[in-house]
Amino acid sequence: MFCPNCGSRFDAGNFCRACGTALRAEQSSTASQPRPVAVRQSKATILSLFSPVSVSNRTQDLNSRVAANIFGKIRIDLTARPLDPGETRLSVCSVAGYVRLIIPAGIGIKITGVSVFSRVELDGQDVGNNFISLNEYTTAGYDRAQRKVHIDVASIAGRINISR
């Protein structure tokens, strides 16, 4: 079984050993019943060094996370479960790497930051200039959107692909 608060695995007991949350008795005795997926709160950096990494918001909250990529490939999928209302922020740093962000349709998107010899694209369209770009791009209706994603980019000789 898994703790409903932090997602840590447990086999028995009244309290989670990781976070101290009280565990209901029926949770440990009804392993066959479906349970909601626990979403972990983490601020750990998503790191790719010379290798591919893939993460999604299915089991972890990706708001305020940093993705760092050096000669690697990162795939971040925000479509596994609905985004919380308000603004979800991601910081993406890439040196000679490829980052792909998949964002649900109908979400407002804001891209800020700097890219040098990099391509920053939204739905296949380049929103930078491939040389030195101070990115400041906002989709129509961003300020009024109930759910929105703000991506802060720092990229050197890389490619950031954002798609819906």
C-alpha positions as CSV (number, residue, x, y, z in Angstrom):
1,M,0.0,0.0,0.0
2,F,1.0,3.6,-0.3
3,C,0.6,6.6,2.0
4,P,-2.2,8.9,0.7
5,N,-0.2,12.0,1.8
6,C,3.4,11.4,0.6
7,G,3.1,8.3,-1.6
8,S,5.6,6.2,0.5
9,R,5.1,2.5,0.5
10,F,4.0,0.7,3.7
11,D,3.0,-2.8,4.5
12,A,1.4,-2.4,7.9
13,G,1.0,0.1,10.7
14,N,-1.2,3.0,11.8
15,F,1.2,5.8,10.8
16,C,3.3,6.5,7.7
17,R,7.0,6.1,8.6
18,A,8.0,8.8,6.1
19,C,5.6,11.6,6.9
20,G,3.7,10.6,10.1
21,T,0.2,10.7,8.5
22,A,-2.3,8.5,10.3
23,L,-3.3,5.6,8.1
24,R,-6.9,4.3,8.3
25,A,-7.3,0.6,9.2
26,E,-9.2,-0.2,6.1
27,Q,-6.4,1.0,3.9
28,S,-4.0,-1.8,5.0
29,S,-6.8,-4.5,4.9
30,T,-8.3,-3.8,1.5
31,A,-5.5,-4.2,-0.9
32,S,-7.8,-5.3,-3.7
33,Q,-9.9,-2.1,-3.7
34,P,-8.7,0.7,-6.1
35,R,-7.0,3.6,-4.5
36,P,-6.4,7.1,-5.7
37,V,-2.9,7.9,-6.8
38,A,-0.9,9.8,-4.2
39,V,0.8,12.9,-5.5
40,R,4.2,13.5,-4.0
41,Q,5.3,17.1,-3.2
42,S,8.9,17.4,-4.2
43,K,11.1,20.3,-5.2
44,A,14.0,18.0,-6.4
45,T,15.7,19.0,-9.6
46,I,14.9,16.9,-12.7
47,L,18.4,16.1,-14.0
48,S,19.5,14.6,-17.3
49,L,23.3,14.2,-17.9
50,F,24.0,12.5,-21.2
51,S,20.9,10.4,-20.9
52,P,17.1,10.5,-21.4
53,V,14.7,11.3,-18.5
54,S,10.9,11.2,-18.5
55,V,8.6,12.6,-15.8
56,S,4.9,13.2,-15.6
57,N,2.5,14.8,-13.1
58,R,0.7,11.5,-12.6
59,T,2.3,10.9,-9.2
60,Q,4.3,14.0,-8.5
61,D,3.5,17.7,-8.3
62,L,5.8,19.4,-10.9
63,N,4.9,23.0,-9.9
64,S,8.0,25.0,-9.1
65,R,10.4,22.3,-10.3
66,V,13.7,22.8,-12.1
67,A,14.7,20.7,-15.1
68,A,18.4,20.7,-15.8
69,N,19.7,19.1,-19.0
70,I,23.3,18.7,-20.2
71,F,23.8,16.8,-23.5
72,G,20.6,14.8,-22.6
73,K,16.9,14.6,-23.3
74,I,14.1,15.4,-20.9
75,R,10.4,14.7,-21.5
76,I,7.9,16.4,-19.1
77,D,4.3,15.4,-19.5
78,L,1.7,17.6,-17.7
79,T,-1.3,15.7,-19.2
80,A,-1.5,12.7,-16.8
81,R,-3.9,14.5,-14.4
82,P,-5.6,17.9,-14.5
83,L,-3.4,20.9,-13.5
84,D,-4.4,22.8,-10.4
85,P,-6.2,26.1,-10.9
86,G,-3.8,29.1,-11.1
87,E,-0.2,29.2,-12.4
88,T,2.1,26.2,-12.6
89,R,5.8,27.2,-12.9
90,L,8.6,25.3,-14.4
91,S,12.3,26.3,-14.9
92,V,14.1,24.6,-17.7
93,C,17.9,24.9,-18.1
94,S,19.5,23.1,-21.1
95,V,23.0,23.0,-22.5
96,A,23.2,21.2,-25.8
97,G,20.2,19.1,-25.0
98,Y,16.6,18.6,-25.9
99,V,13.6,19.2,-23.7
100,R,10.0,18.3,-24.6
101,L,7.1,19.7,-22.5
102,I,3.6,18.3,-23.2
103,I,0.9,20.6,-21.8
104,P,-2.9,20.0,-21.9
105,A,-4.9,21.7,-24.5
106,G,-6.7,24.9,-23.4
107,I,-4.0,25.9,-20.9
108,G,-2.5,29.4,-21.0
109,I,1.2,29.4,-21.7
110,K,3.9,32.0,-20.9
111,I,7.5,31.5,-21.9
112,T,10.2,33.7,-20.4
113,G,14.0,33.6,-20.1
114,V,17.0,33.6,-22.3
115,S,18.2,31.3,-25.1
116,V,21.5,31.4,-26.9
117,F,21.9,29.4,-30.2
118,S,18.8,27.6,-29.2
119,R,15.3,26.9,-30.6
120,V,12.3,27.5,-28.4
121,E,9.1,26.4,-30.0
122,L,5.5,26.2,-29.1
123,D,3.3,23.8,-31.2
124,G,6.0,23.7,-33.8
125,Q,6.4,27.5,-34.2
126,D,9.7,29.1,-33.2
127,V,9.0,31.8,-30.5
128,G,12.7,32.9,-30.3
129,N,15.2,33.9,-33.0
130,N,17.7,31.0,-32.8
131,F,20.6,33.4,-32.0
132,I,20.3,35.3,-28.7
133,S,16.8,35.7,-27.5
134,L,15.2,37.2,-24.4
135,N,12.1,35.1,-24.5
136,E,8.8,36.8,-23.6
137,Y,6.0,35.0,-25.3
138,T,2.4,34.6,-24.0
139,T,-0.5,32.8,-25.6
140,A,-3.7,34.8,-26.1
141,G,-5.9,34.9,-23.0
142,Y,-3.1,33.8,-20.6
143,D,-4.0,36.4,-18.0
144,R,-7.7,35.3,-18.0
145,A,-7.0,31.5,-18.1
146,Q,-8.1,29.5,-15.1
147,R,-5.1,27.1,-15.5
148,K,-1.8,28.3,-16.9
149,V,1.8,27.2,-17.2
150,H,4.8,29.6,-16.9
151,I,8.0,28.2,-18.3
152,D,11.3,30.1,-17.6
153,V,13.9,29.0,-20.1
154,A,17.7,29.2,-19.9
155,S,19.2,27.4,-22.9
156,I,22.5,27.3,-24.7
157,A,22.8,25.4,-28.0
158,G,19.6,23.4,-27.2
159,R,16.1,22.9,-28.2
160,I,13.0,23.4,-26.1
161,N,9.8,21.9,-27.7
162,I,6.5,22.8,-26.0
163,S,3.4,21.2,-27.4
164,R,-0.3,20.8,-26.6
